[in-house]
């Protein structure tokens, strides 16, 4: 799956601010995603492929990206 990633910077006391850096990543549909709002307020482990409909049709979602020791995307976490 191809996803577009915009890098954000945390600002003290405010909402995250885009840095202007944009990447396109290709991730397996089986990429683990920790969700909260996407799962109705309950913490849940899902797979990216199972969230496609919700992610494509709705608002922009913010995720933190977890990398493995070799710099590959290991999982996504819904940012709250």
C-alpha positions as CSV (number, residue, x, y, z in Angstrom):
1,X,0.0,0.0,0.0
2,X,1.3,3.4,-0.9
3,X,0.8,6.1,1.8
4,X,1.8,9.8,1.9
5,X,3.6,10.8,5.0
6,X,4.0,14.5,6.1
7,X,6.6,15.0,8.8
8,X,5.3,17.0,11.8
9,X,7.1,18.9,14.5
10,X,5.8,19.2,18.1
11,X,5.3,22.7,19.3
12,X,5.1,23.4,23.0
13,X,1.5,24.0,24.0
14,X,0.1,23.7,20.5
15,X,-0.9,21.4,17.7
16,X,1.8,19.7,15.6
17,X,3.1,21.8,12.8
18,X,4.1,20.4,9.3
19,X,7.8,20.7,8.6
20,X,7.3,20.7,4.8
21,X,9.0,17.2,4.4
22,X,6.8,14.8,2.5
23,X,7.5,11.1,1.7
24,X,5.7,8.4,0.0
25,X,6.0,5.0,1.6
26,X,5.0,1.5,0.3
27,X,4.0,-0.6,3.2
28,X,2.6,-4.2,3.4
29,X,-1.1,-4.5,4.1
30,X,-0.1,-6.5,7.2
31,X,1.8,-3.6,8.8
32,X,0.7,-3.4,12.5
33,X,-1.3,-0.3,13.5
34,X,-2.1,0.6,17.1
35,X,-5.5,2.4,17.0
36,X,-7.6,4.3,19.4
37,X,-10.0,6.8,17.7
38,X,-10.2,4.5,14.6
39,X,-11.4,1.7,16.9
40,X,-14.1,3.6,18.6
41,X,-12.0,4.8,21.6
42,X,-10.8,1.4,22.6
43,X,-7.0,0.6,22.2
44,X,-6.7,-2.1,19.5
45,X,-4.1,-3.7,17.3
46,X,-5.1,-3.8,13.7
47,X,-3.5,-4.3,10.3
48,X,-3.1,-1.4,7.8
49,X,-5.0,-3.3,5.1
50,X,-8.1,-3.5,7.4
51,X,-8.2,0.3,7.8
52,X,-8.0,1.4,4.2
53,X,-11.6,2.3,3.9
54,X,-11.6,4.5,7.0
55,X,-8.3,6.2,6.2
56,X,-9.1,6.9,2.5
57,X,-12.6,8.4,3.0
58,X,-12.1,10.4,6.2
59,X,-10.1,13.2,7.6
60,X,-6.3,13.3,7.7
61,X,-5.1,10.9,10.4
62,X,-1.9,11.4,12.4
63,X,0.3,8.4,13.2
64,X,3.7,8.0,14.8
65,X,6.0,5.7,12.8
66,X,8.0,3.0,14.7
67,X,11.2,1.9,12.9
68,X,13.1,-1.3,13.4
69,X,16.9,-1.5,13.9
70,X,17.5,-1.4,10.2
71,X,15.4,1.7,9.5
72,X,12.4,-0.1,8.1
73,X,8.8,0.8,9.2
74,X,7.9,-1.7,11.9
75,X,4.5,-0.3,12.9
76,X,2.2,2.7,13.1
77,X,0.6,4.2,16.2
78,X,-2.4,6.5,16.0
79,X,-1.3,9.8,17.6
80,X,-3.6,11.1,20.2
